[in-house]
Amino acid sequence: MKPTSALLITLALASTATHAEPYVLDIPGPASFTMGSSGSPLNAADLGLINVPGGAYHGLRMTYTVRATNPNAKPYDVPMQFYYNLPGETVWHAPTVQGAITPNPVVGPMNAQSMTYSFDFPIFFYRSFGVTPIPFPGAMTIGLRGRNLVLNNTATWSNMHIEFYPAKVSVFTGDNHSSGTWNRPIINPRQGIDLGRDTDITEFTAIPFQVDMTGIYGIHTQLHGGTGVLEGVTYLFQGDVPVTGPYTNVLDANLQGLYGVGYTDINSVNLVAGQTYTLVQSQDNPAPHYTFTSYIVGLGRVVDSCEADLDDGNSTGTPDQAVTIDDLLFYIEAFTAGTLRADVDDSTGSGLPDGAVSIDDLLYYLDHFNAGC
């Protein structure tokens, strides 16, 4: 298996953020409600709307205790979910399913007992607010509600600890067919699924990387290109990719859903500084080629980044560990088209995309191109 390089852009928090420290909220509770199959705001006296201070928040740490009276209820049947409205709007938007907070890994029935869960999702807000991945903007009001997806059930939450925190972001872009072929593992460690290797031979791209700080990280991946359904799988291995044989070094895997809606996210994984990991983007089944963008979010950054290395001369967006005229031409084409591949800065020089392509992005890229990285 030949490792394939991919574009790596290291992002920092915008220097204009007014609240760089985590925002912590503790609510003893309890707050309870009884319902059938839809969500409901919690009692406002316990938790309802949260006025979040200004700043940029990527991650969510949360601990809470929940009890479901229906003994067959599972933890993911009584998740928590954030909701919000945009300035000037009167309608509250519930985030898509990516916004639900559920235990990881998934476990069996709760047996009508109180269970305490803790989460650290570095990409929680990064993936939940808007199509273009941006940190959750503070200085606005959001709400938190419980959801009860089981009939004839009462759910009670208590002892909530909520922490919104900033993080560092690194970005990989590449395609799904540059490292060879394999019979991919059909595995989802979070749900205890392991069905062995697929009988179909599919293409994949493998990207080795390291982080510069030990801690919890999340990986948010979007697939691009084509129309209709794009199905792919994101894998994270400790060490190299086991193209054949056992795959005991897989840390997590996630299947892409509908194109433009589903995301192959890895919510929470502990990465150790200096240890080599391999991010793999694979076809689910033999399917059309596509490109992907993966955002690695956590306490540290991915090391050995080169923001000017964008292309290998084939206009595929695959870096080749060299900065040449091909990289400049690739960026100019993306900039002229106004695609998000050209969104590399928010005018602060921090390398943080802002969801728009402007002259600031061009100047930022030219600085790095002239510097050779």
ABEGO torsion letter per residue (X at the ends): XBBBBBBBBBBBBBAABABABBBBBBBAOBBBBBBBABBBBBBAAABBBBBBBBEBBABBBBBBBBBBABAABBAAABBBBBBBBBBGBABBBBBBAAABBBBOBBBBBAGGBBBBBBBBBAAAAAAABEABBBBBBBGBBBBBBBBBABBGBBBBBBGBBBBBBBBBBBBBBBBAAAAEBBBBBBBBAAAGBBAEBBABBBBBBBBBBBBABBEBBBBBBBBBEEBEBBBBBBBBBBEBBBABEBAAABABBBBBBBBGABBBBBABBBBBBGBBBBBBBBBABBBBBBBBBBBBBEABBBBGBBAABABAGAGAGBBAGBBBAAAAAAAAAAAAAGBAAABABAGAGAGBBAGBBBAAAAAAAAAAAAAGX
